[in-house]
Amino acid sequence: FMGTITGDGCLTCRNRVILSSADGPILDCFYRTGARLGLHVFNNGAGRPYDRIIASSQLYQLLRDLGMTMGPAAEKCLPRSILRAPREIVAAYLRGLFDTDGTVSRRDGYVTLYSVSKRLIDGVQVMLLNFGILARKRPKWTLYRGEKRLSYQLEISGADADLFMSEIGTALPRKRALFQERARNTNADVVPFLSQTVRQATAAGRFPRAAHKRLEDYKTGRRAPSYVKLGEIFSLLQEKASTSSALALLEEHHERHFFWAEIEKIEDGISQVYDLTVP
């Protein structure tokens, strides 16, 4: 409920909890929460057919005390109660937020969140890391009522999108269907610079010609393995009783599932830097 209000709702009118949505499951959540608290949900007039309102000073004060933003969309942030909540409650909040302000790409199943609040996007990016989900952030200019407006985009792709769906998921059948029907990109989430390690691990054991043929592209560096393919390579080498430091390195890469970011440019300079390791 709090996630959907953060995404498609507002608390800018005193003692009014407002949601604007046409999605059945989102509206069901709003009505269920109102009924659970013995509160009436009514439609907004003034030509706003998608608005639903709960008029309650007690619910309004409760949401305020839980840390919900009372101001406009650009000021929205993660509620402090969610920051301290158990994992399953954080996941439920994120599910509501992504179901309202997020999309699932029809082509590749990438999950994207949009917001005009940089503080909210920054917080969600860090919160996703607690689930092991890496999301890329970038600014995005959009046209709103004829004026250019700066918003922010958080994109989850590849294996991280798979992890998002398993750890957080969606309550919307149409988004679930888009994710399940997506086209797989086998060049996404690949592990670079492993050709020499694969050659060394292969040299440590005795393998039939068919095995060498399967590994040829990865030994020469013509292809970089995905994490799924890396698991197959490791199983093949381990099956043939190959024991070496190279095999141990392949296992570490597969188990720890490192994120690889390509270096775009290198410049000379002096700066304070940090070396961070994120589990």
C-alpha positions as MATLAB code, in Angstrom:
seq = 'FMGTITGDGCLTCRNRVILSSADGPILDCFYRTGARLGLHVFNNGAGRPYDRIIASSQLYQLLRDLGMTMGPAAEKCLPRSILRAPREIVAAYLRGLFDTDGTVSRRDGYVTLYSVSKRLIDGVQVMLLNFGILARKRPKWTLYRGEKRLSYQLEISGADADLFMSEIGTALPRKRALFQERARNTNADVVPFLSQTVRQATAAGRFPRAAHKRLEDYKTGRRAPSYVKLGEIFSLLQEKASTSSALALLEEHHERHFFWAEIEKIEDGISQVYDLTVP';
ca = [
       0.000    0.000    0.000;
       2.755    2.464    0.928;
       4.661    1.572   -2.233;
       1.672    2.253   -4.471;
       1.005    5.588   -2.732;
       4.663    6.579   -3.250;
       4.380    5.712   -6.933;
       0.885    6.784   -8.031;
      -0.485    8.598   -5.010;
       0.006   11.693   -2.941;
      -0.581   13.125    0.528;
      -0.423   16.783   -0.458;
      -4.043   17.433    0.632;
      -4.372   17.359    4.397;
      -6.214   14.299    5.745;
      -6.613   12.926    2.205;
      -4.882    9.795    0.871;
      -5.137    9.958   -2.923;
      -4.315    7.264   -5.492;
      -4.528    7.751   -9.258;
      -4.514    4.454  -11.178;
      -6.421    2.404  -13.734;
      -4.771   -0.925  -12.817;
      -7.183   -3.394  -11.216;
      -4.682   -5.017   -8.783;
      -3.448   -1.572   -7.643;
      -7.012   -0.378   -7.007;
      -7.803   -3.661   -5.234;
      -4.891   -3.028   -2.859;
      -6.224    0.460   -2.113;
      -9.782   -0.776   -1.484;
      -8.587   -3.739    0.624;
      -6.502   -1.498    2.862;
      -9.406    0.918    3.275;
     -11.795   -1.926    4.156;
      -9.283   -3.434    6.585;
      -9.221   -0.124    8.478;
     -12.976    0.414    8.210;
     -12.533    3.378    5.864;
     -14.582    4.358    2.813;
     -12.985    4.858   -0.626;
     -14.673    7.366   -2.923;
     -14.056    8.670   -6.424;
     -12.669   12.111   -7.043;
     -14.768   14.496   -9.101;
     -13.585   17.446  -11.161;
     -12.861   15.387  -14.275;
     -10.346   12.991  -12.648;
     -11.867    9.531  -13.286;
      -8.795    7.570  -12.145;
      -8.514    9.164   -8.712;
      -9.548    7.307   -5.558;
      -9.555    9.004   -2.156;
      -9.632    7.900    1.473;
     -10.565   10.792    3.757;
      -9.111    9.980    7.175;
      -7.075   12.104    9.540;
      -5.947    8.973   11.425;
      -4.620    7.178    8.299;
      -3.033   10.414    7.093;
      -1.218   10.884   10.423;
      -0.188    7.217   10.508;
       1.425    7.462    7.062;
       3.127   10.714    8.073;
       4.533    9.079   11.216;
       5.765    6.109    9.139;
       7.830    8.568    7.076;
       5.753    9.009    3.930;
       6.388   12.227    1.994;
       3.713   14.883    2.432;
       5.076   17.162   -0.314;
       5.131   17.040   -4.134;
       6.543   14.244   -6.300;
      10.021   15.799   -6.595;
      10.432   15.575   -2.806;
       9.469   11.915   -2.425;
      11.884    9.594   -0.620;
      11.924    6.179    1.028;
       9.917    6.158    4.286;
      12.134    5.712    7.337;
       9.902    2.849    8.546;
      10.635    0.941    5.316;
      14.377    1.517    5.750;
      14.152   -0.269    9.122;
      11.644   -2.932    8.052;
      12.174   -6.700    7.648;
      13.147   -7.986    4.215;
       9.657   -9.187    3.197;
       8.118   -5.790    4.005;
      10.820   -3.980    2.014;
      10.114   -6.313   -0.921;
       6.367   -5.581   -0.682;
       7.029   -1.828   -0.663;
       9.304   -2.087   -3.718;
       6.733   -4.260   -5.499;
       4.076   -1.582   -5.014;
       6.453    1.175   -6.128;
       7.616   -0.633   -9.285;
       4.054   -1.714  -10.153;
       2.969    1.926  -10.208;
       6.017    3.922  -11.379;
       7.853    1.108  -13.166;
       7.733   -0.673  -16.512;
       8.774   -4.024  -17.978;
      10.312   -3.885  -21.449;
       8.364   -5.854  -24.062;
      11.546   -6.668  -25.990;
      13.962   -7.936  -23.333;
      12.118   -7.923  -20.009;
      14.255   -5.165  -18.467;
      12.646   -3.604  -15.381;
      12.747    0.205  -15.194;
      11.642    2.697  -12.535;
      11.016    6.381  -13.290;
      10.727    9.288  -10.860;
      11.247   13.043  -10.768;
      12.771   12.577   -7.299;
      16.502   11.917   -7.418;
      16.493   11.174   -3.689;
      13.915    8.405   -4.172;
      15.831    6.862   -7.097;
      19.118    6.989   -5.163;
      17.504    5.279   -2.176;
      15.874    2.539   -4.240;
      19.177    1.815   -6.007;
      20.880    1.195   -2.661;
      17.889   -0.748   -1.292;
      18.018   -3.099   -4.300;
      21.677   -3.849   -3.525;
      20.495   -5.405   -0.251;
      18.742   -8.003   -2.426;
      21.854   -8.468   -4.581;
      20.201   -6.566   -7.457;
      22.324   -4.107   -9.426;
      20.432   -1.246  -11.110;
      21.838    1.411  -13.427;
      20.801    5.023  -12.862;
      20.682    7.857  -15.364;
      18.910   11.203  -15.854;
      16.119   11.439  -18.427;
      14.463   14.490  -19.934;
      10.719   14.154  -20.551;
       8.020   16.434  -21.900;
       5.323   17.260  -19.322;
       2.468   19.605  -20.260;
       4.574   21.114  -23.023;
       7.644   21.713  -20.843;
      10.887   19.755  -20.568;
      11.266   18.179  -17.151;
      14.226   16.327  -15.642;
      13.415   12.897  -14.289;
      15.514    9.896  -13.295;
      15.546    6.334  -14.529;
      16.646    3.148  -12.786;
      17.119    0.132  -15.095;
      17.531   -3.514  -14.064;
      18.733   -5.840  -16.819;
      20.032   -9.341  -17.504;
      20.411  -11.684  -14.545;
      19.551   -8.821  -12.184;
      16.073   -8.611  -13.783;
      15.654  -12.349  -13.130;
      16.670  -11.805   -9.511;
      14.280   -8.862   -9.202;
      11.359  -11.004  -10.349;
      12.243  -13.825   -7.954;
      12.953  -11.615   -4.899;
      10.405   -8.808   -5.412;
       8.172   -9.617   -8.369;
       5.029   -7.898   -9.603;
       1.350   -8.042   -8.715;
       0.333   -7.078  -12.266;
      -0.380  -10.026  -14.632;
       0.434   -7.967  -17.750;
       3.914   -7.119  -16.448;
       4.501  -10.721  -15.389;
       3.536  -11.875  -18.893;
       5.885   -9.357  -20.535;
       8.768  -10.639  -18.427;
       8.027  -14.301  -19.115;
       7.643  -13.755  -22.878;
      10.776  -11.640  -23.269;
      13.500  -12.491  -25.771;
      16.701  -13.713  -24.152;
      19.904  -11.824  -24.991;
      22.729  -14.313  -24.571;
      25.330  -11.543  -24.878;
      24.141   -9.857  -21.679;
      25.788  -10.419  -18.312;
      28.888  -12.117  -19.704;
      32.220  -12.697  -17.955;
      35.221  -11.202  -19.789;
      38.927  -12.153  -19.812;
      38.538  -15.851  -18.990;
      40.072  -17.428  -22.100;
      43.511  -17.986  -20.536;
      41.950  -19.400  -17.359;
      39.814  -21.832  -19.387;
      42.915  -22.929  -21.343;
      44.869  -23.501  -18.124;
      42.023  -25.481  -16.528;
      41.675  -27.596  -19.667;
      45.416  -28.281  -19.771;
      45.274  -29.667  -16.233;
      43.096  -32.614  -17.278;
      42.518  -35.102  -20.098;
      39.471  -34.385  -22.231;
      37.966  -35.998  -25.343;
      37.862  -34.167  -28.654;
      34.154  -33.336  -28.200;
      34.892  -31.485  -24.950;
      37.709  -29.469  -26.557;
      35.336  -28.569  -29.397;
      32.705  -27.312  -26.929;
      35.323  -25.181  -25.171;
      37.127  -23.919  -28.270;
      35.429  -20.525  -28.588;
      35.957  -19.832  -24.870;
      39.595  -20.962  -24.918;
      40.433  -18.685  -27.845;
      38.465  -15.724  -26.495;
      36.141  -15.555  -29.513;
      33.229  -15.728  -27.065;
      32.828  -14.697  -23.427;
      30.644  -17.025  -21.351;
      27.487  -15.953  -19.591;
      27.207  -17.016  -15.951;
      24.943  -19.877  -17.019;
      27.513  -21.058  -19.582;
      30.324  -20.578  -17.062;
      28.513  -23.001  -14.751;
      28.378  -25.558  -17.575;
      32.082  -25.083  -18.319;
      33.011  -25.517  -14.665;
      30.879  -28.668  -14.362;
      32.521  -30.129  -17.479;
      36.055  -29.447  -16.266;
      35.290  -30.659  -12.739;
      33.680  -33.818  -14.115;
      36.960  -34.801  -15.750;
      38.800  -34.511  -12.429;
      40.710  -31.420  -13.454;
      42.144  -29.855  -10.305;
      44.050  -26.620  -10.613;
      44.152  -23.043   -9.422;
      42.554  -22.105  -12.748;
      39.545  -24.322  -12.010;
      39.253  -22.782   -8.543;
      39.258  -19.327  -10.144;
      36.445  -20.323  -12.535;
      34.447  -21.609   -9.568;
      34.978  -18.340   -7.679;
      33.784  -16.274  -10.634;
      30.698  -18.443  -10.993;
      29.790  -18.518   -7.304;
      30.434  -14.857   -6.506;
      28.745  -13.594   -9.687;
      30.811  -10.438  -10.098;
      29.429   -7.436  -11.941;
      31.633   -6.272  -14.831;
      31.547   -2.669  -16.038;
      33.525   -1.711  -19.130;
      35.986    1.174  -18.719;
      34.813    3.945  -21.032;
      37.776    6.311  -20.716;
      40.968    6.804  -18.716;
      42.235   10.265  -17.803;
      45.314   11.402  -15.905;
      44.620   13.146  -12.642;
      44.958   13.151   -8.856;
      41.950   12.339   -6.711;
      40.926   10.568   -3.532;
      39.595    7.131   -4.523;
      37.892    4.218   -2.796;
      38.073    0.467   -3.325;
      34.682   -1.040   -2.481;
      33.685   -4.683   -2.386;
      29.929   -5.333   -2.381;
      28.817   -8.900   -1.550;
];
